[in-house]
Amino acid sequence: MQFFNISRLNTDFGSFRISGYWCSEKPKIENINIKSIEVMGTDGWVLLNKTSVSNSQLIDSLLPLFLSHLLSKDSAV
């Protein structure tokens, strides 16, 4: 597992800052482990509670976007 940090990812759901771990050798959604996720609010970054049901559903919707972003950055290296 390798650490990743996405400083800002703009999506249809909002702007997010994400850190965690992923397996670049097995690039699948199941191999992404979110350590911290924040959303841009009106007063700056707001930490999301990953255990809440609504936030968990949001994260599930965002995982394909995270994977796509990580793959595009990995191939650029």
N, C-alpha and C positions, 0 to 999 in steps of 0.2 A: 504494500500500500504506500502510496506517495501523497504527501501533503499538497493541497492546493489552496489558493486564495484568489477569489474573484472580487476585485475591488468595486466593481459596479457592472451589473448586467441589467440592461433595460429590456423589459418584456411587456406584453399586453396586460400583465397583472400588476405592474409597477416596476420600480427599480430596486434591485437587491444587491446586498454584499454577502458573500458566502465564503466559508472556509470549511475544510474537512479533509477527508482522505478518499482516494480512488485508486483503482488498479488499472494502470494504463495498459498492462498486458492483456487484461480481460475487460475491455471497455463496454460494460453493461450497466444499466441503471441500478441493478441490484448491488453493484460493486462501488456505489457512491455512499460514503458515510458522512453526513452533514454534522459538523461540529458546532457551527454557529451560522445563523441566518438572520439578516436584518433587512428591513424594508425602509425605503426613504419615506419619511413622514413629513408633515408640514414644518416640524421643528428639527429635522435632521434624521439620523438613522435610529430606528426603533428595533430592538431585539425581539424576535418572534419566539413565542413559547412553542417548541417543537412537539410537545405532548398534547396540545389542544387539538380536538378533532378537526375543527375548521382549518387550522394552520397545517395539520398533517395532510389534509386533502389538497391544500394549496401547494405544499411541497411536492406531493406526488404528481401534481400537474406540471410543476416546474422542472422535475428531474430530467426529462428529455432535453430541455433547453440547456441545463447545466452540462449534461453529457456532450451535447453538440458543441458547446463553448469549449469544454476541456479538450475535446478531440481536435478542434480547429487550432487551439493554442499548442497542443502537443505536436501536431504535424508541422507547425511553423518553426519548431526548434530544430 
